[in-house]
Amino acid sequence: MKILVPIKRVVDYNVKVRPKADESDVDLNNVKMAINPFCEIAVEEAVRLKEAGSADEIIAITVGESVAQEQLRTALALGADKAILIETDQEPQPLGISKALKSIVERENPDLIIMGKQAIDGDNNQTGQMLAALLGYPQATFASELKVSDGKAEVIREVDGGLQTISVKLPAIVTSDLRLNEPRYASLPNIMKAKQKPLETISSDELGIDLNPRISTIKVSPPPEREAGIIVENIDQLVDKLKNEAKVIS
């Protein structure tokens, strides 16, 4: 079984982002970048399936600038067998990414596509669903547990009422939730081995895909600062402030 794992390059989740001075976008100068955490979970799940004997090959793929090779090498160090970079200078957005991934899926014919449910920068939660629609594949989103056997994927997902178990026929798309697993750290020997693993670069022009952004950012600004709280001396003073200043009681 062949598994395709799309990943995304994002600002490391430990970094506190700040807007540019002109508020045109997020300031990425000298900011640490990393694999999107949900994508890292997807890579880990694919590696576990391979270690269990359910998969033979794992392909990591991303859409972005050439610097995204760094994150692909990390995926290779975590256990992927090869990587593909669809190179573009355009800002990758869900629809364009989905179209680019569709081209690679049609070329590679993976049995299973595991990807993060969303990226922590745009928080769109769209790419997996769009890709499933473009391919006509069944999808199982927000997976907190995954089992693959007999040409089917059984997925347990968390819903408002508890847990839902669904079964989809392969090929299929599964998007990972936080509780699917805990990703491993890449060891130094594996990081060195990753440098020798194949990484293919494809221009978006070669695929004939329109990656022009459909959405433009008008302004990026920090949230308003929270006002300092006050300490009241007694209950009567508290009730008075809730009633006359906050106006939350009558």
Summary of the structure (lengths in Angstrom):
residues: 250
radius of gyration: 21.9
end to end distance: 64.8
largest distance: 72.1
contacts: 753
relative contact order: 0.18
helix: 30%
strand: 28%
